[in-house]
Amino acid sequence: MTVKTASDTIVAALNAVEGMTGRATSDLGATVNPPALVLGPPALMWEGVCDGPTSARFLVYAVESVDERALVRLWVLVPLVAAALDALPDVSVIRADPGAYLAGGPELPCYEIQIEVSL
């Protein structure tokens, strides 16, 4: 699997998460309209002698609007995203860390979901 194929497969799975149709992207310059999922660029790893990377580690940003219920909505969304990603072959969810998403607008609450993909 190539990095591009992995990215496209992940975005398709993210768009299949309940309530996310058309709200997942790998375009870091896209306007984010929460709830949204953004796939960041991967860290690439080479294991042994090989022609290209053998695995990639992506961050998926699960982004919500700022209000008093943002964390509750994220706590519902993150397990749905993790389940959709874990269902993909060669994809493993590693962890989810709270954070803030910045993309040309206000700072938005998010979880950074770290996943590893075998290439």
matplotlib code that plots the C-alpha trace (Angstrom):
import matplotlib.pyplot as plt

x = [0.0, 1.3, 1.0, -1.6, -3.7, -3.5, -4.6, -7.5, -8.7, -8.5, -10.5, -13.1, -13.5, -13.7, -16.5, -18.4, -18.4, -22.0, -22.6, -19.4, -20.3, -18.4, -16.8, -13.5, -10.5, -6.8, -6.7, -4.9, -5.9, -9.6, -12.1, -13.2, -16.9, -17.3, -17.8, -15.0, -12.2, -8.9, -6.2, -2.7, 0.4, 2.1, 5.4, 7.0, 9.1, 11.5, 12.2, 15.2, 16.4, 13.5, 12.6, 10.2, 8.5, 7.0, 4.7, 3.1, 1.9, -1.0, -2.8, -6.6, -7.9, -11.5, -12.6, -15.6, -17.1, -16.3, -19.0, -19.8, -20.7, -17.6, -15.9, -19.0, -19.5, -15.8, -16.1, -18.9, -17.1, -13.6, -14.8, -16.8, -13.7, -11.5, -13.9, -14.0, -10.3, -9.7, -12.0, -9.6, -7.0, -3.4, -4.6, -4.2, -5.4, -2.6, -3.9, -6.1, -4.8, -6.8, -5.6, -6.5, -6.9, -5.7, -6.6, -6.8, -9.6, -10.3, -8.6, -11.1, -11.2, -10.1, -8.6, -5.5, -6.0, -2.8, -2.9, -0.3, -0.7, 1.4, 2.4]
y = [0.0, 3.5, 6.5, 8.1, 4.9, 4.7, 8.4, 8.0, 4.8, 6.5, 9.6, 7.3, 5.5, 8.8, 10.0, 6.8, 7.6, 8.5, 12.2, 12.8, 12.5, 15.2, 16.4, 14.5, 15.7, 15.5, 19.1, 21.0, 24.3, 23.4, 25.4, 23.3, 23.3, 21.2, 18.5, 17.6, 15.1, 16.2, 13.7, 15.2, 14.3, 11.1, 10.3, 7.7, 4.8, 2.5, -0.9, -2.7, -2.5, -1.5, 0.6, 2.8, 3.4, 0.3, 2.1, 5.5, 7.2, 9.6, 12.1, 12.3, 15.5, 15.1, 18.8, 20.3, 23.8, 25.7, 25.6, 24.0, 20.6, 20.3, 17.7, 15.6, 15.6, 14.7, 11.8, 10.4, 11.1, 9.7, 6.1, 6.1, 7.3, 4.7, 1.9, 2.9, 3.1, -0.2, -1.9, -1.1, -3.8, -2.8, 0.2, 0.3, 3.1, 3.9, 6.7, 9.8, 13.0, 16.2, 19.2, 22.4, 22.6, 25.7, 26.3, 30.0, 30.6, 30.3, 27.6, 24.7, 21.8, 18.5, 15.1, 14.0, 10.4, 8.7, 5.7, 3.5, 2.0, -0.8, 0.1]
z = [0.0, -0.8, 1.5, -0.9, -0.9, 2.9, 3.2, 0.8, 2.6, 6.0, 4.8, 3.2, 6.5, 8.4, 6.1, 6.9, 10.7, 11.8, 11.2, 9.3, 5.6, 3.8, 7.1, 6.8, 4.8, 4.4, 3.1, 5.9, 4.4, 4.3, 6.3, 9.2, 10.1, 13.3, 13.9, 11.5, 11.1, 9.6, 8.6, 9.1, 7.2, 8.4, 10.0, 7.7, 9.0, 7.2, 8.8, 7.5, 3.9, 1.7, -1.3, 0.6, 3.9, 5.6, 8.0, 8.6, 11.7, 11.1, 13.4, 12.9, 14.4, 15.8, 16.0, 17.7, 18.2, 21.3, 23.9, 27.2, 25.6, 23.3, 25.5, 25.8, 22.0, 21.6, 24.1, 21.9, 18.6, 19.5, 20.1, 16.9, 14.9, 16.7, 15.8, 12.2, 11.9, 13.8, 11.3, 8.5, 7.6, 8.5, 10.7, 14.5, 16.8, 19.3, 21.4, 21.6, 23.2, 23.9, 22.0, 20.1, 16.3, 14.6, 10.9, 10.1, 12.5, 16.2, 18.3, 18.4, 20.9, 19.5, 20.1, 18.2, 17.4, 16.6, 14.2, 12.6, 9.2, 7.6, 4.1]

ax = plt.figure().add_subplot(projection="3d")
ax.plot(x, y, z, "-o")
ax.set_aspect("equal")
plt.show()
